[in-house]
Amino acid sequence: QVQLQESGPGLVKPSQTLSLTCAISGGSITTNYYSWSWVRQPPGKGLEWIGYINYSGSTYYSPSLKSRTSISRDTSKNQFTLQLTSVTPEDTAVYYCTGGEDNSPHWWGQGTQVTVSA
């Protein structure tokens, strides 16, 4: 079955770029009709969808984060990445990568804590 694993630094300074990688095993990032998303959850708050990249490489971002967000993929490594620029303490959250058919989050990584602090 498909398994997802987030990786990246757990501490980022304000104004810097947050970079995370999601490794996919048990499935292909290019499988037809699959899409791969980043979701985050600030402490004590609900889930917030950040954006996705689909099986053909097309991306779409939350309007509130679009100007700061870039999602890309490496098909040879079967992984995709998140870059969030100009971070502030409000970007502190647990970040999850997800995947599924028809943009449904059937699979989730375990999540990784990212803290933005000087």
C-alpha positions as CSV (number, residue, x, y, z in Angstrom):
1,Q,0.0,0.0,0.0
2,V,1.0,3.6,-0.4
3,Q,3.0,5.2,2.4
4,L,4.1,8.8,2.7
5,Q,6.9,10.3,4.7
6,E,7.6,14.0,5.3
7,S,11.1,15.2,5.9
8,G,12.8,18.6,6.4
9,P,14.0,21.0,9.1
10,G,11.9,21.4,12.2
11,L,13.0,25.0,12.9
12,V,13.0,27.9,10.5
13,K,13.8,31.5,11.2
14,P,11.3,34.3,10.3
15,S,11.7,35.6,6.7
16,Q,13.4,32.4,5.6
17,T,12.0,29.6,3.3
18,L,10.3,26.5,4.7
19,S,11.2,23.5,2.6
20,L,9.8,20.0,3.1
21,T,9.9,16.8,1.0
22,C,7.4,14.0,0.9
23,A,8.7,10.5,-0.2
24,I,6.1,8.2,-1.7
25,S,6.5,4.4,-1.5
26,G,4.1,1.7,-2.7
27,G,2.7,3.8,-5.5
28,S,3.8,6.1,-8.3
29,I,3.5,9.9,-8.2
30,T,2.4,9.7,-11.9
31,T,-0.5,7.3,-11.5
32,N,-3.4,8.5,-13.5
33,Y,-5.9,10.6,-11.5
34,Y,-3.8,10.8,-8.3
35,S,-3.0,14.1,-6.7
36,W,-0.6,14.9,-3.9
37,S,-1.3,17.7,-1.4
38,W,0.3,19.6,1.5
39,V,-1.9,20.3,4.5
40,R,-1.0,22.0,7.8
41,Q,-2.5,22.3,11.3
42,P,-1.4,25.1,13.6
43,P,-1.5,24.4,17.3
44,G,-5.0,24.3,18.6
45,K,-6.5,24.9,15.2
46,G,-8.0,23.0,12.3
47,L,-6.5,21.7,9.1
48,E,-5.6,24.1,6.4
49,W,-5.1,23.0,2.8
50,I,-2.0,24.5,1.2
51,G,-2.0,23.1,-2.4
52,Y,-1.5,20.1,-4.6
53,I,0.3,18.7,-7.6
54,N,-1.4,16.1,-9.7
55,Y,-0.3,13.2,-11.8
56,S,0.5,15.3,-14.8
57,G,2.4,18.0,-12.8
58,S,-0.3,20.6,-12.7
59,T,-0.4,22.6,-9.5
60,Y,-3.0,24.6,-7.6
61,Y,-2.6,26.6,-4.4
62,S,-4.8,28.0,-1.7
63,P,-5.5,31.6,-2.7
64,S,-4.3,32.9,0.7
65,L,-0.9,31.2,0.3
66,K,-0.4,31.2,-3.4
67,S,2.0,34.1,-3.5
68,R,4.4,32.3,-1.1
69,T,3.9,28.7,-2.1
70,S,5.6,26.4,-4.6
71,I,5.0,22.7,-5.0
72,S,7.2,20.6,-7.3
73,R,8.0,17.0,-7.9
74,D,10.9,14.7,-8.9
75,T,9.4,11.7,-10.7
76,S,12.7,9.8,-10.8
77,K,12.7,9.9,-7.0
78,N,9.0,9.5,-6.6
79,Q,8.7,12.5,-4.3
80,F,7.3,16.0,-4.1
81,T,8.3,19.1,-2.2
82,L,6.9,22.2,-0.6
83,Q,8.5,25.6,-0.4
84,L,6.9,28.3,1.6
85,T,8.7,31.7,1.5
86,S,8.9,34.6,3.9
87,V,7.6,32.6,6.8
88,T,6.4,34.1,10.1
89,P,5.5,32.6,13.5
90,E,2.0,32.2,12.1
91,D,3.3,29.5,9.8
92,T,4.2,27.3,12.8
93,A,2.2,24.1,12.4
94,V,2.3,20.3,11.9
95,Y,2.7,19.8,8.1
96,Y,1.3,16.8,6.4
97,C,1.6,15.4,2.9
98,T,-1.4,13.5,1.5
99,G,-2.4,11.7,-1.6
100,G,-5.3,10.0,-3.2
101,E,-7.6,9.6,-6.2
102,D,-9.6,12.5,-7.5
103,N,-7.9,14.9,-5.0
104,S,-9.2,12.9,-2.0
105,P,-6.7,12.5,0.9
106,H,-6.8,8.7,1.2
107,W,-3.2,8.5,2.4
108,W,-1.5,10.7,5.0
109,G,2.1,11.0,6.2
110,Q,2.6,11.0,10.0
111,G,3.2,14.8,9.9
112,T,6.2,16.9,10.8
113,Q,6.4,19.8,13.3
114,V,7.8,23.0,11.8
115,T,8.4,25.9,14.2
116,V,9.1,29.4,13.0
117,S,11.1,31.3,15.6
118,A,14.1,33.5,15.9
